Amino acid sequence: MRGSRGAALAIWGLLVAFVAGGCDLLLSGAGMNFGGDFPAPSQIASFSTGSASIAIAGGETIQLDQLDATSGIESMMGSDVQWKNADGWSLRLNGAGMVLPDGFGTTMGSPAYLTLDRIADGHHWTTYDPSRCVVTVETADKTAVRGTATCRGVQWYDAVDGISMEAPKPADEPPFDAEITFEATP
């Protein structure tokens, strides 16, 4: 038990170093430099207006008409936009508009991904596998974040079911497919 806890703390420490110091600090300290210094991130836009919809196959369409006050896009990590509604549903888009520094090339593909959450009946359900949704970003700049996603076989996970280094187990809920649209503007 101690070994796995120590490994978890070591990984957590690396993640904290990555977030606090950025890739350049972490990787250049390990002798890896990808073509120079990483630029400092800067705010491109804050978004205050927007909506999203989640059309669940064979079920309802959920409208998300509230935009979180911290929603925006920044130069290095791209978007962090969250839409929600009064029924406990939320959708978060991360990474749209991410600009990779020189030296990274373009082999990583689109870094944009979605996370769905639903708080209802004493549960906080969340999605865990971003590969289940193919995100198409039409716009991700100072004017807007806009696009669609097609999700297949999405499963819910209990967001409060303890945090560990092991992959979470899906909730006893059937997987679902969904078509998603989203837009946010300043």
Buried (B, 14 or more C-beta within 10 A) or exposed (E): EEEEEEEBEEEEEEEEEEEEBBBBEBBBEEEEEBEEEBEEEEEBBBBEEBBBBBBBEEEEEBEBEBBBEEBBBBBBBBBBBBBBBEEBBBBBBBBBBBBBBEEEEEEEEBBBBBBBBBBEEEBBBBBBBBEBBBBEBEBBEBEBBBBBBEBEEBBBBBBEEEEEEEEBEBBEEEEBBBBBBBBBBE
